[in-house]
């Protein structure tokens, strides 16, 4: 079944659900669904239900509740991925796969060593496209949250927000070379459900000396991600995979 995120809550189980605009187009025009077909509906409260189509009108699909689902597909911690603008379509890959792995939010930022430069006039359109990728990945992976995508025009702007997180950690190549192998594991062991962490990754050229100073001023943890040097698009997936293993599998099993 297809999965759709809606913006309004269902106040009463007997109420009729109305789907319009983009979701309507996908149901009626792309998937060519018909009456009695069923879909998953995810509400802003993260509650999910199965709903059956009762009517397809000119610009609206009407549905009735079939049953509520007990879903728990989100990581218990909120991980924000901050990526220095990489080359090519790597950012799209990061957002798609990181959404599947449970990322809560994305902040692409203009790093000192970013080769790619975003035209200020095109930032809104670029973010809209990345947000769409996050939504599609959230639907595909049965998430109950669509990660938000925000842009930071500099590393300094990115760090302005560090106080809004419980923890800040940065993947630092020199830490990996020096054999640092405990920061990430220690972070996960320390974090409690509901807490948040800002995970920072440099572009292809890595984190610069000036950016390193800002990280140190913010008391950010510097982490090596194992003995191998990872590409900028691989590092976020490594961290999220480690988080998923620890919180979804290991910690749950050892409660």
Buried (B, 14 or more C-beta within 10 A) or exposed (E): EBBBBBEEEBEEEEEEBBBEEEBBBBBBEEEEBEEEBBBBBBBEEEBBBBBBBEEBEEEEBBBBBEEEBEBEBBBBBBBBBBBBBBEEEBBBBBBBBBBBBBBBBBBBBBBBBBEBEBEEEEEEEBBEBBBBBBBEBBBEBBBBBBBEBBBBEEBEEBBEBBEEBBBBBBBBBEBBEEEBBEBBEEBBEEBEEEEBBBBBBBBBBBBBEEBBEBBEEBEBBBBBBEEEEBEBBBBBBBBBBBBBEBBBEEBEEEE
